[in-house]
Amino acid sequence: MYSEARKLHLIEAMLKVKSESVLIALENILKKNEVKTASSKSSIYDFVGIFSESEASLMNDSIEEANSIS
């Protein structure tokens, strides 16, 4: 929840910015974050809670089988 409050404070501060160069700098920072987020690798933790226990077990068995073949 703390991070949400920080985001709101940043938005409030950005609304008060009048300098075009500061706005451009802020836009560039946000664009860099979007590129970094879009190109980041997926993690197994991205899927926590998506699969049922049986689906996760089946996936785990498939991965182990594939690893034993290699």
C-alpha positions in Angstrom: 0.0 0.0 0.0 2.9 2.3 0.7 4.0 2.2 -3.0 0.5 3.2 -4.1 0.7 6.3 -1.9 4.1 7.1 -3.3 2.7 6.9 -6.8 -0.1 9.3 -5.9 2.4 11.8 -4.5 4.5 11.5 -7.7 1.4 12.1 -9.8 0.5 15.2 -7.7 4.0 16.5 -8.1 4.0 15.9 -11.8 0.8 17.8 -12.2 2.5 20.9 -10.7 5.5 20.7 -13.1 5.6 23.7 -15.5 9.0 23.2 -17.1 9.0 21.5 -20.5 12.4 20.1 -20.0 11.4 18.4 -16.7 8.3 16.9 -18.5 10.5 15.6 -21.3 12.9 14.1 -18.7 10.0 12.4 -16.8 8.6 11.0 -20.1 12.0 9.6 -21.0 12.3 7.9 -17.6 8.8 6.3 -18.0 9.6 5.2 -21.6 12.8 3.5 -20.4 10.8 1.7 -17.7 8.3 0.5 -20.3 11.1 -0.9 -22.5 12.8 -2.6 -19.6 9.5 -4.1 -18.4 8.6 -5.3 -21.9 11.9 -6.9 -22.5 12.4 -8.6 -19.1 12.3 -12.3 -19.0 9.4 -14.2 -17.6 9.8 -15.9 -14.3 8.1 -19.0 -13.0 6.9 -16.8 -10.2 4.8 -14.9 -12.8 2.6 -17.9 -12.9 2.0 -18.5 -9.2 -1.6 -19.0 -8.5 -2.6 -19.4 -12.1 -2.3 -23.2 -12.3 -4.1 -25.7 -10.2 -2.1 -28.2 -8.1 -2.7 -31.0 -10.6 -1.7 -28.7 -13.6 1.4 -27.6 -11.8 2.3 -31.2 -11.0 1.8 -32.2 -14.7 3.9 -29.3 -15.9 6.6 -30.3 -13.4 6.6 -33.9 -14.6 6.9 -32.7 -18.2 9.9 -30.5 -17.4 11.6 -33.3 -15.5 11.0 -35.7 -18.4 12.4 -33.1 -20.9 15.4 -32.6 -18.7 16.1 -36.3 -18.5 16.0 -36.6 -22.3 18.6 -33.9 -22.7 
